[in-house]
Amino acid sequence: MYLRAQIAAGADAVQLFDSWVGELSPFDYEEYILPHVRHILSDVEQAGVPVIHFGTGTAMLLEQMRRAGGTVIGIDTCTPLDWARRQLGNDVALQGNLEPLLLGAPKDVLSRRVDDVLARAGTAPGHIFNLGHGSCPTRRRTR
């Protein structure tokens, strides 16, 4: 298994990243995905490193993702972090969820959005500030 190989190679944490899972209904996730992801994550969690469970478009799947496993649930850019916390509770860490395109925004815009993510994270334990998805390649600007 790829995640186990990463741990064997020295990774301090691993992430199960699914860019398409949010295309499923909660019913289909429950029936077709959750049992398999639960099996994968429970196996990997036995290695003793934090396991991040992330998908995009998953606001309606967060509770099921939590049941599937992971010590951290990644929150995409379309899901308000404070809303995700209310859905998941305080017993799981959250990762996310700054919009990656903001990395190219004017500094004042980026700063306001960083402050918003941090405010939404609040004082609940266990927030890893990160992007809400992978970063996009940028073109080098010429002056």
DSSP file with accessible surface (Angstrom, degrees, kcal/mol):
  #  RESIDUE AA STRUCTURE BP1 BP2  ACC     N-H-->O    O-->H-N    N-H-->O    O-->H-N    TCO  KAPPA ALPHA  PHI   PSI    X-CA   Y-CA   Z-CA
    1    1 A M     >        0   0  114      0, 0.0     4,-2.0     0, 0.0     5,-0.2   0.000 360.0 360.0 360.0 138.4    0.0    0.0    0.0
    2    2 A Y  H  >  +     0   0  180      1,-0.2     4,-2.0     2,-0.2     5,-0.1   0.875 360.0  51.7 -62.8 -41.8    1.3    3.4   -1.0
    3    3 A L  H  > S+     0   0   12      1,-0.2     4,-1.9     2,-0.2    -1,-0.2   0.914 110.1  49.6 -64.6 -41.1    0.5    5.1    2.4
    4    4 A R  H  > S+     0   0   87      1,-0.2     4,-2.7     2,-0.2    -1,-0.2   0.886 108.4  53.9 -63.1 -37.8    2.4    2.4    4.3
    5    5 A A  H  X S+     0   0   55     -4,-2.0     4,-1.7     2,-0.2    -1,-0.2   0.889 106.3  52.4 -64.2 -38.3    5.3    2.8    1.9
    6    6 A Q  H  <>S+     0   0   55     -4,-2.0     5,-2.5     2,-0.2    -1,-0.2   0.915 110.8  47.3 -62.4 -42.1    5.4    6.5    2.7
    7    7 A I  H ><5S+     0   0   31     -4,-1.9     3,-1.9     1,-0.2    -2,-0.2   0.934 110.1  52.1 -65.3 -43.5    5.5    5.7    6.4
    8    8 A A  H 3<5S+     0   0   89     -4,-2.7    -1,-0.2     1,-0.3    -2,-0.2   0.832 106.0  55.9 -62.1 -29.4    8.3    3.1    5.9
    9    9 A A  T 3<5S-     0   0   91     -4,-1.7    -1,-0.3    -5,-0.2    -2,-0.2   0.475 132.5 -90.4 -83.2  -1.8   10.2    5.8    4.0
   10   10 A G  T < 5 +     0   0   53     -3,-1.9    -3,-0.2     1,-0.2    -2,-0.2   0.526  66.3 161.3 111.0   7.3   10.0    8.1    7.1
   11   11 A A      < -     0   0   32     -5,-2.5    -1,-0.2     1,-0.2     3,-0.1  -0.369  29.5-155.4 -62.2 136.3    6.9   10.2    6.6
   12   12 A D  S    S+     0   0  142      1,-0.2     2,-0.3    37,-0.1    -1,-0.2   0.608  79.9   6.9 -85.3 -17.0    5.7   11.7    9.8
   13   13 A A        -     0   0   44     36,-0.2     2,-0.3    -7,-0.1    -1,-0.2  -0.962  68.9-154.1-157.9 154.6    2.1   12.0    8.6
   14   14 A V  E     -a   51   0A   4     36,-2.0    38,-3.1    -2,-0.3     2,-0.4  -0.904   6.0-146.1-132.5 162.9    0.2   10.7    5.5
   15   15 A Q  E     -a   52   0A  59     -2,-0.3     2,-0.7    36,-0.2    38,-0.2  -0.992   9.9-149.5-136.2 129.5   -2.9   11.9    3.6
   16   16 A L  E     -a   53   0A  40     36,-2.9    38,-2.9    -2,-0.4     2,-0.5  -0.884  29.7-169.0 -90.7 113.7   -5.6   10.0    1.7
   17   17 A F  E     +a   54   0A  84     -2,-0.7     2,-0.5    36,-0.2    38,-0.2  -0.938  13.8 178.1-116.2 119.5   -6.5   12.6   -0.9
   18   18 A D  E     -a   55   0A  60     36,-2.2    38,-1.4    -2,-0.5     3,-0.4  -0.898   8.7-178.8-127.3 103.2   -9.6   12.1   -3.1
   19   19 A S  S    S+     0   0   46     -2,-0.5    -1,-0.1    36,-0.2    36,-0.1   0.632  84.0  41.4 -73.9 -14.5  -10.4   14.9   -5.5
   20   20 A W  S >  S+     0   0  189      1,-0.1     3,-2.2     2,-0.1     4,-0.2   0.516  81.3  95.3-112.7  -7.1  -13.5   13.2   -6.8
   21   21 A V  G >  S+     0   0    8     -3,-0.4     3,-2.0     1,-0.3    -2,-0.1   0.834  76.1  67.6 -60.5 -29.0  -15.3   11.8   -3.8
   22   22 A G  G 3  S+     0   0   20     34,-1.0    -1,-0.3    -4,-0.3    38,-0.1   0.596  84.5  73.0 -68.5  -7.7  -17.5   14.9   -3.5
   23   23 A E  G <  S+     0   0  150     -3,-2.2    -1,-0.3    33,-0.1     2,-0.2   0.588  85.3  86.4 -78.0 -11.5  -19.2   14.0   -6.7
   24   24 A L  S <  S-     0   0   60     -3,-2.0    -3,-0.0    -4,-0.2     0, 0.0  -0.616  81.1-119.6 -90.3 152.2  -21.0   11.2   -4.8
   25   25 A S     >  -     0   0   49     -2,-0.2     4,-2.8     1,-0.1     5,-0.2  -0.450  32.1-108.7 -77.1 159.0  -24.2   11.4   -2.9
   26   26 A P  H  > S+     0   0   54      0, 0.0     4,-2.5     0, 0.0     5,-0.2   0.893 121.4  54.8 -55.3 -37.1  -24.1   10.6    0.8
   27   27 A F  H  > S+     0   0  139      2,-0.2     4,-2.2     1,-0.2     5,-0.2   0.944 110.4  43.6 -61.9 -48.5  -26.0    7.4    0.0
   28   28 A D  H  >>S+     0   0   55      2,-0.2     4,-3.0     1,-0.2     5,-0.6   0.891 112.9  52.3 -67.1 -37.8  -23.4    6.2   -2.6
   29   29 A Y  I  X>S+     0   0    1     -4,-2.8     5,-3.0     1,-0.2     4,-1.7   0.947 110.3  49.3 -60.2 -47.4  -20.5    7.2   -0.3
   30   30 A E  I  <5S+     0   0   72     -4,-2.5    -2,-0.2    -5,-0.2    -1,-0.2   0.913 120.2  35.4 -57.9 -44.7  -22.0    5.2    2.5
   31   31 A E  I  <5S+     0   0   98     -4,-2.2    -2,-0.2    -5,-0.2    -1,-0.2   0.909 131.2  22.4 -80.0 -43.0  -22.6    2.1    0.4
   32   32 A Y  I  <5S+     0   0  128     -4,-3.0    -3,-0.2    -5,-0.2    -2,-0.2   0.703 130.5  25.0-103.6 -23.3  -19.6    2.1   -2.0
   33   33 A I  I >X<S+     0   0   45     -4,-1.7     4,-2.5    -5,-0.6     3,-0.6   0.817 103.2  66.7-111.3 -49.7  -16.8    4.1   -0.5
   34   34 A L  H 3><S+     0   0    3     -5,-3.0     4,-3.0     1,-0.2     5,-0.3   0.875 100.1  51.3 -50.3 -47.9  -17.0    4.2    3.3
   35   35 A P  H 3> S+     0   0   61      0, 0.0     4,-1.7     0, 0.0    -1,-0.2   0.904 114.7  43.6 -60.3 -36.8  -16.3    0.5    4.0
   36   36 A H  H <> S+     0   0  124     -3,-0.6     4,-2.4     2,-0.2    -2,-0.2   0.909 115.1  46.9 -75.5 -41.3  -13.2    0.5    1.8
   37   37 A V  H  X S+     0   0   16     -4,-2.5     4,-3.2     2,-0.2     5,-0.3   0.909 110.2  54.5 -66.8 -39.7  -11.8    3.8    3.1
   38   38 A R  H  X S+     0   0  104     -4,-3.0     4,-2.5    -5,-0.3     5,-0.3   0.928 109.3  48.4 -57.6 -43.8  -12.5    2.6    6.7
   39   39 A H  H  X S+     0   0  132     -4,-1.7     4,-1.8    -5,-0.3    -2,-0.2   0.940 114.1  45.6 -62.5 -47.2  -10.4   -0.5    5.9
   40   40 A I  H  X S+     0   0   50     -4,-2.4     4,-2.4     1,-0.2    -2,-0.2   0.949 116.2  44.5 -61.7 -50.7   -7.6    1.5    4.4
   41   41 A L  H  X S+     0   0    0     -4,-3.2     4,-2.9     1,-0.2    -2,-0.2   0.889 110.8  52.4 -68.1 -37.7   -7.4    4.1    7.1
   42   42 A S  H  X S+     0   0   50     -4,-2.5     4,-1.0    -5,-0.3    -1,-0.2   0.901 111.5  48.8 -65.2 -36.4   -7.7    1.7   10.0
   43   43 A D  H >< S+     0   0   49     -4,-1.8     3,-0.5    -5,-0.3     4,-0.3   0.950 114.8  43.7 -64.9 -46.9   -4.8   -0.3    8.6
   44   44 A V  H >< S+     0   0    0     -4,-2.4     3,-2.1     1,-0.2     5,-0.5   0.887 105.8  61.4 -68.9 -37.9   -2.7    2.9    8.1
   45   45 A E  H >< S+     0   0   66     -4,-2.9     3,-1.8     1,-0.3    -1,-0.2   0.805  91.7  68.8 -60.5 -26.1   -3.6    4.3   11.5
   46   46 A Q  T << S+     0   0  150     -4,-1.0    -1,-0.3    -3,-0.5    -2,-0.2   0.704  84.0  72.0 -65.9 -16.8   -2.0    1.2   13.1
   47   47 A A  T <  S-     0   0   36     -3,-2.1    -1,-0.3    -4,-0.3    -2,-0.2   0.620 109.0-122.0 -74.7 -13.0    1.4    2.5   11.9
   48   48 A G  S <  S+     0   0   68     -3,-1.8    -2,-0.1     1,-0.3    -3,-0.1   0.627  71.7 113.6  86.8  13.5    1.2    5.2   14.6
   49   49 A V  S    S-     0   0   27     -5,-0.5    -1,-0.3    -4,-0.0   -36,-0.2  -0.853  76.4 -89.9-112.5 155.5    1.4    8.4   12.4
   50   50 A P        -     0   0   64      0, 0.0   -36,-2.0     0, 0.0     2,-0.5  -0.351  39.3-152.4 -61.0 140.8   -1.3   11.0   11.9
   51   51 A V  E     -a   14   0A   0    -38,-0.2    21,-1.9   -36,-0.0    20,-1.7  -0.979   1.5-153.7-121.4 120.8   -3.5   10.2    8.9
   52   52 A I  E     -ab  15  72A  19    -38,-3.1   -36,-2.9    -2,-0.5     2,-0.6  -0.819   3.1-159.0 -95.8 129.5   -5.2   13.0    7.1
   53   53 A H  E     +ab  16  73A  10     19,-3.0    21,-2.7    -2,-0.5     2,-0.4  -0.938  24.0 169.1-110.3 112.0   -8.5   12.2    5.3
   54   54 A F  E     +ab  17  74A   6    -38,-2.9   -36,-2.2    -2,-0.6     2,-0.3  -0.967  12.2 158.1-132.3 140.9   -9.2   14.8    2.6
   55   55 A G  E     -a   18   0A   0     19,-0.5     3,-0.4    -2,-0.4     2,-0.3  -0.966  34.4-116.2-148.6 162.6  -11.6   15.1   -0.3
   56   56 A T  S    S+     0   0   28    -38,-1.4   -34,-1.0    -2,-0.3   -33,-0.1  -0.779  93.2  17.3-102.4 149.2  -13.0   18.0   -2.3
   57   57 A G  S    S+     0   0   45     -2,-0.3     3,-0.3   -36,-0.1    -1,-0.2   0.823  84.4 134.7  66.6  33.9  -16.6   18.9   -2.4
   58   58 A T    >>  +     0   0    0     -3,-0.4     3,-2.3     1,-0.2     4,-0.9   0.224  15.9 117.2-106.2  16.9  -17.3   16.9    0.7
   59   59 A A  G >4 S+     0   0   34      1,-0.3     3,-0.7     2,-0.2     4,-0.3   0.891  85.1  45.0 -52.7 -40.9  -19.4   19.2    2.9
   60   60 A M  G 34 S+     0   0  142     -3,-0.3    -1,-0.3     1,-0.2     4,-0.2   0.531 115.8  48.7 -82.0  -2.2  -22.3   16.7    2.8
   61   61 A L  G <> S+     0   0    3     -3,-2.3     4,-2.9     2,-0.1     5,-0.2   0.396  76.7 103.6-113.3  -0.3  -19.9   13.8    3.4
   62   62 A L  H <X S+     0   0    2     -4,-0.9     4,-2.5    -3,-0.7     5,-0.2   0.882  81.5  48.6 -57.2 -44.7  -18.0   15.1    6.4
   63   63 A E  H  > S+     0   0  100     -4,-0.3     4,-2.0     1,-0.2    -1,-0.2   0.921 114.5  46.6 -63.7 -40.2  -19.7   13.0    9.1
   64   64 A Q  H  > S+     0   0   17      2,-0.2     4,-1.9     1,-0.2    -2,-0.2   0.895 110.4  52.8 -68.5 -38.8  -19.3    9.9    7.0
   65   65 A M  H  X S+     0   0    1     -4,-2.9     4,-1.5     2,-0.2    -2,-0.2   0.912 107.3  53.0 -61.7 -40.4  -15.7   10.7    6.3
   66   66 A R  H  < S+     0   0   71     -4,-2.5     3,-0.4    -5,-0.2    -2,-0.2   0.926 109.4  48.0 -60.1 -44.3  -15.2   11.0   10.1
   67   67 A R  H  < S+     0   0   95     -4,-2.0    -1,-0.2     1,-0.2    -2,-0.2   0.829 105.5  59.6 -66.0 -30.2  -16.7    7.6   10.6
   68   68 A A  H  < S-     0   0    2     -4,-1.9    -1,-0.2     1,-0.2   -26,-0.2   0.825 115.2-114.6 -68.8 -30.1  -14.4    6.2    7.9
   69   69 A G     <  +     0   0   11     -4,-1.5    -1,-0.2    -3,-0.4     2,-0.1  -0.625  56.3 139.3 126.4 178.6  -11.4    7.3    9.9
   70   70 A G        -     0   0    2     -2,-0.2   -18,-0.2    -3,-0.1    -1,-0.1  -0.068  48.9-121.9 114.1 141.4   -8.4    9.6   10.0
   71   71 A T  S    S+     0   0   66    -20,-1.7    22,-1.5     1,-0.2     2,-0.4   0.642 102.9  35.2 -85.2 -15.8   -6.9   11.5   12.8
   72   72 A V  E    S-bc  52  93A   8    -21,-1.9   -19,-3.0    20,-0.2     2,-0.5  -0.998  71.6-150.6-136.6 137.3   -7.4   14.7   10.8
   73   73 A I  E     -bc  53  94A   0     20,-2.7    22,-2.0    -2,-0.4     2,-0.3  -0.953  18.6-138.1-109.3 122.2  -10.2   15.6    8.4
   74   74 A G  E     -bc  54  95A   0    -21,-2.7   -19,-0.5    -2,-0.5     2,-0.5  -0.618  13.2-151.1 -79.2 137.0   -9.2   18.0    5.6
   75   75 A I        -     0   0    1     20,-3.5    22,-0.5    -2,-0.3   -19,-0.1  -0.937  11.5-137.6-113.8 124.9  -11.7   20.7    4.8
   76   76 A D    >   -     0   0    5     -2,-0.5     3,-1.2   -21,-0.3    57,-0.2  -0.123  29.1 -98.7 -75.9 177.5  -11.9   22.1    1.2
   77   77 A T  T 3  S+     0   0   37     55,-0.7    22,-0.1     1,-0.2    -1,-0.1   0.682 117.0  59.7 -72.8 -17.6  -12.2   25.7    0.3
   78   78 A C  T 3  S+     0   0  107     54,-0.2    -1,-0.2     2,-0.1   -22,-0.0   0.503  92.1  76.4 -89.6  -4.5  -15.9   25.6   -0.3
   79   79 A T  S <  S-     0   0    4     -3,-1.2     2,-0.1    18,-0.1    -1,-0.1  -0.927  84.6-124.4-111.9 117.5  -16.8   24.5    3.3
   80   80 A P     >  -     0   0   59      0, 0.0     4,-2.4     0, 0.0     5,-0.2  -0.383  18.7-135.8 -59.4 131.9  -16.7   27.1    6.0
   81   81 A L  H  > S+     0   0    2      1,-0.2     4,-2.3     2,-0.2     5,-0.2   0.874 102.3  51.8 -61.4 -39.8  -14.3   25.9    8.7
   82   82 A D  H  > S+     0   0   47      2,-0.2     4,-2.0     1,-0.2    -1,-0.2   0.890 109.7  50.3 -67.5 -35.5  -16.6   26.8   11.6
   83   83 A W  H  > S+     0   0   75      2,-0.2     4,-1.9     1,-0.2    -2,-0.2   0.935 109.8  50.7 -65.0 -44.4  -19.5   25.0   10.0
   84   84 A A  H  X S+     0   0    0     -4,-2.4     4,-2.3     1,-0.2     5,-0.2   0.912 108.3  53.0 -60.1 -40.8  -17.3   21.9    9.5
   85   85 A R  H  X S+     0   0   26     -4,-2.3     4,-2.7     1,-0.2    -1,-0.2   0.914 107.3  51.2 -62.0 -42.3  -16.3   22.0   13.2
   86   86 A R  H  < S+     0   0  160     -4,-2.0    -1,-0.2     1,-0.2    -2,-0.2   0.877 112.7  46.9 -63.6 -34.6  -19.9   22.1   14.2
   87   87 A Q  H  < S+     0   0   92     -4,-1.9    -2,-0.2     1,-0.2    -1,-0.2   0.867 122.9  32.6 -71.7 -37.1  -20.6   19.0   12.1
   88   88 A L  H  < S-     0   0   14     -4,-2.3     3,-0.4     1,-0.2    -2,-0.2   0.652  98.6-139.6 -99.1 -20.7  -17.6   17.0   13.3
   89   89 A G     <  -     0   0   28     -4,-2.7     3,-0.5    -5,-0.2    -1,-0.2  -0.215  35.0 -69.1  84.7-178.0  -17.1   18.1   16.9
   90   90 A N  S    S+     0   0  102      1,-0.2    -1,-0.2    -4,-0.1    -4,-0.1   0.371 110.1  84.2 -96.1   3.3  -13.9   18.8   18.8
   91   91 A D  S    S+     0   0  120     -3,-0.4     2,-0.4     2,-0.1    -1,-0.2   0.332  86.7  56.6 -93.8  11.4  -12.6   15.3   18.9
   92   92 A V  S    S-     0   0    6     -3,-0.5     2,-0.2    33,-0.2   -20,-0.2  -0.997  82.5-121.1-137.9 141.1  -10.9   15.4   15.5
   93   93 A A  E     -c   72   0A  21    -22,-1.5   -20,-2.7    -2,-0.4     2,-0.4  -0.512  25.1-145.4 -77.2 150.1   -8.4   17.8   14.1
   94   94 A L  E     -cd  73 127A   2     32,-2.8    34,-2.9   -22,-0.2     2,-0.4  -0.909   7.6-159.7-115.6 147.2   -9.2   19.8   11.0
   95   95 A Q  E     -cd  74 128A  15    -22,-2.0   -20,-3.5    -2,-0.4     2,-0.3  -0.985  38.3 -20.0-124.6 136.3   -6.9   20.8    8.2
   96   96 A G        +     0   0    1     32,-2.5    34,-0.4    -2,-0.4    35,-0.2  -0.825  25.1 161.6 134.4-168.4   -7.5   23.7    5.7
   97   97 A N        +     0   0   13    -22,-0.5    34,-0.2    -2,-0.3    35,-0.2  -0.607  29.5 127.4-147.9  47.1   -9.0   25.7    4.2
   98   98 A L  B     -e  131   0B   5     32,-2.2    34,-3.1     1,-0.1    35,-0.3  -0.449  63.5-108.6 -69.7 135.2   -7.5   28.7    2.5
   99   99 A E    >   -     0   0   54     32,-0.2     3,-1.5    -2,-0.2     4,-0.3  -0.486  23.7-142.2 -62.9 121.4   -8.4   29.1   -1.2
  100  100 A P  G >  S+     0   0   10      0, 0.0     3,-1.9     0, 0.0     4,-0.2   0.835  96.3  65.0 -59.5 -32.6   -5.2   28.3   -3.2
  101  101 A L  G >  S+     0   0  117      1,-0.3     3,-1.6     2,-0.2     4,-0.1   0.747  86.9  72.6 -64.2 -20.1   -5.8   31.0   -5.8
  102  102 A L  G X  S+     0   0   17     -3,-1.5     3,-1.8     1,-0.3    -1,-0.3   0.698  75.5  79.8 -68.3 -15.7   -5.5   33.6   -3.0
  103  103 A L  G <  S+     0   0   96     -3,-1.9    -1,-0.3    -4,-0.3    -2,-0.2   0.773  97.8  43.9 -63.3 -20.8   -1.8   33.0   -3.0
  104  104 A G  G <  S+     0   0   42     -3,-1.6    -1,-0.3    -4,-0.2    -2,-0.2   0.342  95.6 105.6-101.7   6.1   -1.6   35.3   -6.1
  105  105 A A  S <  S-     0   0   28     -3,-1.8    -3,-0.0     1,-0.2     5,-0.0  -0.357  86.9 -77.6 -81.0 163.5   -4.0   37.9   -4.7
  106  106 A P    >>  -     0   0   84      0, 0.0     4,-2.5     0, 0.0     3,-0.6  -0.279  48.6-110.7 -56.1 148.5   -3.0   41.3   -3.4
  107  107 A K  H 3> S+     0   0  182      1,-0.2     4,-2.9     2,-0.2     5,-0.2   0.846 116.1  53.4 -55.2 -40.2   -1.5   41.1    0.0
  108  108 A D  H 3> S+     0   0   95      2,-0.2     4,-2.0     1,-0.2    -1,-0.2   0.893 110.5  47.3 -66.5 -35.3   -4.4   42.8    1.8
  109  109 A V  H <> S+     0   0   40     -3,-0.6     4,-2.1     2,-0.2    -2,-0.2   0.949 113.9  47.1 -68.2 -48.2   -6.9   40.4    0.2
  110  110 A L  H  X S+     0   0   43     -4,-2.5     4,-2.6     1,-0.2     5,-0.2   0.932 111.2  52.1 -58.1 -45.3   -4.8   37.4    1.2
  111  111 A S  H  X S+     0   0   58     -4,-2.9     4,-2.6    -5,-0.2    -1,-0.2   0.910 108.6  50.1 -60.6 -43.5   -4.3   38.7    4.7
  112  112 A R  H  X S+     0   0  147     -4,-2.0     4,-2.0     1,-0.2    -1,-0.2   0.911 112.6  47.0 -62.1 -40.9   -8.1   39.2    5.2
  113  113 A R  H  X S+     0   0  109     -4,-2.1     4,-2.3     2,-0.2    -2,-0.2   0.876 110.5  51.5 -72.7 -35.5   -8.8   35.7    4.1
  114  114 A V  H  X S+     0   0   36     -4,-2.6     4,-2.5     2,-0.2     5,-0.2   0.949 110.8  49.5 -61.5 -46.5   -6.1   34.2    6.2
  115  115 A D  H  X S+     0   0   93     -4,-2.6     4,-2.6     1,-0.2    -2,-0.2   0.885 109.2  53.1 -59.3 -37.5   -7.6   36.1    9.2
  116  116 A D  H  X S+     0   0   61     -4,-2.0     4,-2.6     2,-0.2    -1,-0.2   0.928 108.5  48.4 -65.4 -45.1  -11.0   34.7    8.3
  117  117 A V  H  X S+     0   0    6     -4,-2.3     4,-1.9     1,-0.2    -2,-0.2   0.941 113.8  47.4 -59.6 -45.7   -9.8   31.1    8.2
  118  118 A L  H  X S+     0   0   83     -4,-2.5     4,-1.4     1,-0.2    -2,-0.2   0.903 111.7  50.1 -64.7 -39.0   -8.1   31.6   11.6
  119  119 A A  H  < S+     0   0   73     -4,-2.6    -1,-0.2     1,-0.2     3,-0.2   0.911 110.7  49.4 -64.9 -41.1  -11.2   33.2   13.1
  120  120 A R  H  < S+     0   0   87     -4,-2.6    -1,-0.2     1,-0.2    -2,-0.2   0.822 104.8  58.5 -68.7 -29.7  -13.4   30.4   11.9
  121  121 A A  H >< S+     0   0   14     -4,-1.9     3,-0.8    -5,-0.2    -1,-0.2   0.852  89.6 173.4 -65.8 -32.1  -10.9   27.9   13.4
  122  122 A G  T 3<  -     0   0   49     -4,-1.4    -1,-0.1     1,-0.2    -2,-0.1  -0.168  53.8 -45.9  62.0-150.1  -11.6   29.6   16.7
  123  123 A T  T 3  S+     0   0  151     -4,-0.1    -1,-0.2    -3,-0.1     3,-0.1   0.355  93.8 124.7-102.1   3.9  -10.2   28.2   19.9
  124  124 A A    <   -     0   0   24     -3,-0.8     3,-0.1     1,-0.1     2,-0.0  -0.350  68.4-106.0 -62.7 144.2  -11.1   24.6   19.3
  125  125 A P  S    S+     0   0   84      0, 0.0   -33,-0.2     0, 0.0    -1,-0.1  -0.347  88.2  38.0 -70.1 150.9   -8.1   22.3   19.6
  126  126 A G        +     0   0   39      1,-0.2   -32,-2.8   -33,-0.1     2,-0.4   0.985  60.5 150.1  81.7  62.4   -6.6   20.8   16.5
  127  127 A H  E     -d   94   0A  47    -34,-0.2     2,-0.7    -3,-0.1   -32,-0.2  -0.990  25.0-164.1-124.5 127.4   -6.5   23.0   13.4
  128  128 A I  E     -d   95   0A  71    -34,-2.9   -32,-2.5    -2,-0.4     2,-0.3  -0.937  21.7-136.2-105.4 112.2   -3.7   22.7   10.8
  129  129 A F        +     0   0   82     -2,-0.7     2,-0.3   -34,-0.2   -32,-0.2  -0.545  48.8 131.2 -70.3 128.8   -3.7   25.8    8.7
  130  130 A N        -     0   0   65    -34,-0.4   -32,-2.2    -2,-0.3     2,-0.1  -0.950  59.7 -70.0-161.6 176.0   -3.3   24.8    5.1
  131  131 A L  B     -e   98   0B  34     -2,-0.3   -32,-0.2   -34,-0.2   -56,-0.1  -0.430  38.5-125.8 -73.3 156.2   -4.8   25.3    1.6
  132  132 A G  S    S-     0   0    0    -34,-3.1   -55,-0.7   -35,-0.2     2,-0.3   0.338  90.6  -7.0 -87.0   7.6   -8.2   23.9    0.9
  133  133 A H  S    S-     0   0   70    -35,-0.3    -2,-0.1   -57,-0.2    -1,-0.0  -0.930 102.7 -52.8-178.4 178.3   -6.8   22.0   -2.1
  134  134 A G        -     0   0   36     -2,-0.3     2,-0.1     1,-0.1    -2,-0.1  -0.194  61.8-100.6 -65.2 159.2   -3.6   21.8   -4.0
  135  135 A S        -     0   0   85    -35,-0.1    -1,-0.1    -4,-0.1   -34,-0.1  -0.467  32.6-123.7 -80.7 154.9   -1.9   24.9   -5.3
  136  136 A C        -     0   0   63     -2,-0.1    -1,-0.1   -36,-0.1     2,-0.0  -0.755  28.4-103.8 -96.8 144.9   -2.2   25.9   -8.9
  137  137 A P        -     0   0  131      0, 0.0     2,-0.3     0, 0.0    -1,-0.1  -0.384  40.5-151.4 -63.4 143.0    0.8   26.5  -11.2
  138  138 A T        -     0   0  125     -3,-0.0     2,-0.4    -2,-0.0    -3,-0.0  -0.873  11.7-119.2-117.2 153.9    1.3   30.1  -11.7
  139  139 A R        -     0   0  232     -2,-0.3     2,-0.3     1,-0.1     0, 0.0  -0.696  35.8-108.8 -87.6 140.9    2.9   32.0  -14.6
  140  140 A R        -     0   0  233     -2,-0.4     2,-0.3     1,-0.1    -1,-0.1  -0.538  35.0-131.4 -70.5 128.8    6.0   34.0  -13.9
  141  141 A R        -     0   0  195     -2,-0.3     2,-0.4     1,-0.0    -1,-0.1  -0.598  13.4-149.8 -82.4 142.6    5.2   37.6  -14.0
  142  142 A T              0   0  136     -2,-0.3    -1,-0.0     0, 0.0     0, 0.0  -0.860 360.0 360.0-107.9 147.4    7.4   40.0  -16.0
  143  143 A R              0   0  288     -2,-0.4     0, 0.0     0, 0.0     0, 0.0  -0.652 360.0 360.0-105.1 360.0    7.7   43.6  -14.9
